[in-house]
């Protein structure tokens, strides 16, 4: 089991499904977890369950991100906060939605990386950053022009950050999950005309669970992944291997 005892790790989007599962796995691995969300209410449940420390900031506010992160002795970050936006074609997309998806998923994660990496460099013990991307950045998915573009940008942020931060012993990786079937995603992915063909095309023929995503995230944060940086790791049941 990965041992993260004595290491402080920030998780954004901690009130969500993948974020909450990641907090649970990290606490079980001994980490001191900062569970971040846009409001205190959004992380209250996971904080009460795990004993993680709540942290509140808006991913669209550089000032709030800076204030929340500066001065903290960080070892790791999980950029899990994000927004799905809309299901739309390039012909129909609402550009204001595109702009907000990019602002939260790409710009927000970059801002967290910007201020967290400064503190990690100050501490001087290396560390690890994991960006929660998507299979939508690796293959074309119908209706995902905004979301897929934001995650493709996030994967490039991962690669460039890995290059720039490697000299400080800081590793940066992405995980690229398939759909985790939740009530929020079921309205689209649960439709028979969408679910059936998609799962038929996936070698493992099932949706991911939140724990399926959290466990590889924790691995990438730990010493067992000490020589892994700059990757985009599909966690997609083999979908992108076709």
C-alpha positions as CSV (number, residue, x, y, z in Angstrom):
1,X,0.0,0.0,0.0
2,X,1.2,3.5,-0.8
3,X,2.5,5.3,2.3
4,X,2.0,9.1,2.3
5,X,2.4,9.7,6.0
6,X,3.5,13.2,6.9
7,X,2.7,14.6,3.5
8,X,0.2,17.3,2.9
9,X,-1.8,16.9,-0.2
10,X,-4.4,19.4,-1.6
11,X,-7.4,18.0,-3.5
12,X,-9.6,20.3,-5.4
13,X,-13.2,19.3,-6.2
14,X,-13.1,17.3,-3.0
15,X,-16.9,17.4,-2.6
16,X,-17.4,15.5,-5.9
17,X,-17.4,11.8,-6.5
18,X,-13.9,11.3,-7.7
19,X,-12.5,14.0,-5.5
20,X,-14.2,12.5,-2.4
21,X,-13.0,9.0,-3.2
22,X,-9.5,10.4,-3.6
23,X,-9.7,12.1,-0.2
24,X,-10.7,8.8,1.4
25,X,-7.9,6.9,-0.3
26,X,-5.3,9.6,0.7
27,X,-6.4,9.6,4.3
28,X,-6.2,5.8,4.4
29,X,-2.6,6.2,3.0
30,X,-1.7,8.5,5.9
31,X,-1.7,11.8,4.1
32,X,-2.7,15.1,5.6
33,X,-5.4,16.2,3.2
34,X,-6.6,19.7,2.4
35,X,-10.1,19.1,0.9
36,X,-10.9,22.1,-1.3
37,X,-14.2,23.2,-2.8
38,X,-15.9,26.3,-4.0
39,X,-18.0,26.5,-0.8
40,X,-17.7,25.2,2.7
41,X,-20.9,23.3,2.2
42,X,-19.6,21.4,-0.8
43,X,-16.8,19.7,1.3
44,X,-18.6,19.5,4.7
45,X,-19.6,15.9,4.2
46,X,-16.2,14.5,3.2
47,X,-14.5,16.6,5.9
48,X,-16.8,15.2,8.6
49,X,-16.3,11.6,7.2
50,X,-12.5,11.7,6.9
51,X,-11.2,14.4,9.2
52,X,-9.6,16.2,6.2
53,X,-9.0,20.0,6.6
54,X,-11.5,22.1,4.6
55,X,-10.2,24.7,2.2
56,X,-12.5,27.1,0.3
57,X,-11.7,28.9,-3.0
58,X,-13.2,29.5,-6.4
59,X,-11.2,28.0,-9.3
60,X,-12.0,31.1,-11.3
61,X,-10.4,33.5,-8.8
62,X,-6.6,33.8,-8.9
63,X,-6.7,35.9,-5.7
64,X,-8.7,33.3,-3.8
65,X,-6.4,30.5,-5.0
66,X,-3.2,32.5,-4.0
67,X,-4.6,33.3,-0.6
68,X,-5.6,29.7,0.1
69,X,-2.3,28.2,-0.9
70,X,0.5,30.6,-0.1
71,X,2.5,29.5,3.0
72,X,1.3,25.9,3.1
73,X,3.9,23.2,3.2
74,X,2.6,21.1,0.4
75,X,3.9,17.8,-1.0
76,X,1.2,17.1,-3.5
77,X,-1.8,18.3,-5.4
78,X,-4.8,16.6,-7.1
79,X,-6.5,18.9,-9.5
80,X,-9.9,17.3,-9.6
81,X,-12.2,20.4,-9.6
82,X,-14.0,20.9,-12.9
83,X,-17.2,21.5,-14.8
84,X,-18.8,19.5,-17.6
85,X,-20.4,22.4,-19.4
86,X,-22.7,21.3,-22.2
87,X,-23.3,18.5,-24.7
88,X,-23.2,20.3,-28.0
89,X,-21.7,20.1,-31.5
90,X,-19.2,22.7,-32.8
91,X,-22.1,24.2,-34.9
92,X,-24.3,24.7,-31.8
93,X,-21.9,25.4,-29.0
94,X,-22.5,28.3,-26.7
95,X,-19.1,30.1,-26.6
96,X,-19.8,31.5,-23.2
97,X,-20.1,27.9,-21.9
98,X,-16.8,27.1,-23.7
99,X,-15.1,30.0,-22.1
100,X,-16.3,29.0,-18.6
101,X,-15.3,25.3,-19.1
102,X,-11.8,26.4,-20.1
103,X,-11.7,28.9,-17.2
104,X,-12.4,26.2,-14.6
105,X,-10.9,23.1,-16.1
106,X,-7.7,24.4,-17.7
107,X,-7.1,27.9,-16.3
108,X,-8.2,27.0,-12.7
109,X,-5.9,23.9,-12.6
110,X,-3.0,25.9,-14.0
111,X,-3.5,28.6,-11.3
112,X,-3.6,25.9,-8.5
113,X,-0.4,24.4,-10.0
114,X,1.2,27.9,-10.2
115,X,0.8,28.7,-6.5
116,X,1.1,25.1,-5.2
117,X,4.4,24.4,-7.1
118,X,5.9,27.6,-5.6
119,X,5.3,26.2,-2.1
120,X,6.5,22.7,-3.1
121,X,9.8,24.3,-4.4
122,X,10.1,26.3,-1.2
123,X,9.7,23.2,1.0
124,X,12.4,21.5,-1.1
125,X,11.3,17.9,-0.8
126,X,10.0,17.3,-4.4
127,X,6.4,16.1,-4.7
128,X,3.7,15.1,-7.1
129,X,0.8,16.8,-8.9
130,X,-1.9,14.7,-10.5
131,X,-4.4,16.4,-12.9
132,X,-7.7,14.7,-13.4
133,X,-8.3,14.9,-17.2
134,X,-10.5,12.8,-19.3
135,X,-10.6,10.2,-22.1
136,X,-12.4,13.1,-24.0
137,X,-8.9,14.7,-24.4
138,X,-7.5,11.6,-26.1
139,X,-10.3,10.7,-28.6
140,X,-13.1,12.6,-30.2
141,X,-16.4,12.2,-28.3
142,X,-19.6,13.5,-29.9
143,X,-20.9,16.6,-28.1
144,X,-17.7,17.2,-26.1
145,X,-16.2,20.1,-28.0
146,X,-15.9,22.3,-24.9
147,X,-15.1,19.7,-22.3
148,X,-12.7,17.7,-24.5
149,X,-10.9,20.9,-25.5
150,X,-10.4,21.9,-21.8
151,X,-9.0,18.5,-20.9
152,X,-6.7,18.5,-23.9
153,X,-5.4,21.8,-22.6
154,X,-5.0,20.3,-19.2
155,X,-2.9,17.4,-20.6
156,X,-0.6,20.0,-22.2
157,X,-0.4,21.8,-18.9
158,X,0.7,18.5,-17.4
159,X,3.4,17.9,-20.0
160,X,4.9,21.4,-19.8
161,X,4.7,21.4,-16.0
162,X,6.5,18.1,-15.8
163,X,9.3,19.5,-17.9
164,X,9.6,22.7,-15.9
165,X,9.2,21.2,-12.5
166,X,11.2,18.0,-12.9
167,X,14.5,19.8,-11.9
168,X,12.9,20.4,-8.4
169,X,12.0,16.7,-8.0
170,X,8.3,17.5,-8.7
171,X,6.4,15.0,-10.9
172,X,3.3,16.0,-12.8
173,X,0.9,13.5,-14.4
174,X,-2.6,13.3,-15.7
175,X,-5.2,10.5,-15.3
176,X,-7.8,10.3,-18.1
177,X,-10.9,8.5,-16.8
178,X,-13.8,7.2,-18.7
179,X,-17.3,8.0,-17.4
180,X,-18.1,7.3,-13.8
181,X,-21.8,6.6,-13.8
182,X,-23.5,9.0,-11.3
183,X,-26.9,10.6,-11.2
184,X,-25.2,13.7,-12.7
185,X,-23.8,11.8,-15.7
186,X,-26.7,9.3,-16.2
187,X,-29.0,11.9,-17.9
188,X,-26.7,11.6,-21.0
189,X,-24.5,8.5,-20.7
190,X,-27.4,6.4,-19.3
191,X,-29.5,6.8,-22.4
192,X,-29.8,3.5,-24.2
193,X,-28.7,5.0,-27.5
194,X,-25.5,6.3,-25.9
195,X,-24.7,3.7,-23.3
196,X,-25.1,0.6,-25.4
197,X,-22.8,1.5,-28.3
198,X,-20.2,3.1,-26.0
199,X,-19.9,0.1,-23.7
200,X,-19.9,-2.3,-26.7
201,X,-16.8,-0.4,-28.0
202,X,-15.0,-0.6,-24.6
203,X,-13.0,-3.8,-24.0
204,X,-14.0,-4.1,-20.4
205,X,-17.7,-3.2,-21.1
206,X,-18.4,-1.4,-17.9
207,X,-18.4,2.1,-16.4
208,X,-15.6,3.1,-14.0
209,X,-16.2,3.5,-10.3
210,X,-14.9,6.4,-8.3
211,X,-12.4,4.0,-6.5
212,X,-11.2,2.9,-10.0
213,X,-10.0,6.5,-10.5
214,X,-8.8,7.3,-7.0
215,X,-6.5,4.3,-6.6
216,X,-4.2,5.2,-9.6
217,X,-4.2,8.9,-8.5
218,X,-2.8,7.8,-5.1
219,X,-0.3,5.6,-6.8
220,X,1.0,8.5,-8.9
221,X,1.4,10.6,-5.7
222,X,3.5,8.0,-4.0
223,X,7.1,6.8,-4.2
224,X,6.2,3.8,-6.2
225,X,5.7,6.1,-9.2
226,X,9.0,8.0,-8.6
227,X,10.1,7.7,-12.2
228,X,6.8,8.5,-13.8
229,X,6.1,12.1,-15.0
230,X,4.6,13.8,-17.9
231,X,2.1,11.0,-18.8
232,X,-1.6,11.0,-19.6
233,X,-2.8,7.7,-18.1
234,X,-6.1,6.4,-19.6
235,X,-8.4,4.8,-17.0
236,X,-11.0,3.9,-19.5
237,X,-11.4,0.1,-19.7
238,X,-9.4,0.1,-22.9
239,X,-11.6,2.5,-24.9
240,X,-8.8,4.6,-26.2
241,X,-6.8,1.6,-27.2
242,X,-9.1,0.8,-30.1
